[in-house]
Amino acid sequence: MSTENTTPDMDLDDPFITRYAEKVEDPQEVLMRADFARMQHVLHTMDRIEVGAEFEQLTEQADEIDLRWLDGSTEEREAWTYLADAHHDWKHAPDTMRRFHDQIAHDRAGGWDALTPMQWHSQQQARELTGHGAWSTPEREAGRDPIPGHAFAGLVNGVEREQEVER
């Protein structure tokens, strides 16, 4: 993604940024995903309050986030719009989207990617935000658990875990 967007710097104390910094590598994509999750949180909060000053403030906040990405570069606008569409589809047609997700996951496991990595991440995020499944990491997709750091270090250094513990 480009760096034209005026999104605030990465703040790892921000729970929205932290959630996506662990899932994607591109800092600009992390910011987009954090902003989308933040906007969805604001919209969800708006559903629970009555019209008034707080409602207006939340409306402005959600609109500001939305416009930040819609007014960005073409690439950012397209990525934001794809994510918004995916979220809408997961919210309103979860059974269809579940079949779509399963087919794409199957195709990806076979080495064929119908979606760009950005689009796949958007599908994962939309699925997660709408409560229809967790964001699948490559380890989960492959049917294995992530390797713990100490075990990974042992593999790299040629040391068995038991030997390392027995020292």
Order of alpha helices (4+ residues) and beta strands (2+ residues): alpha-alpha-alpha-alpha-alpha-alpha-alpha-alpha-alpha
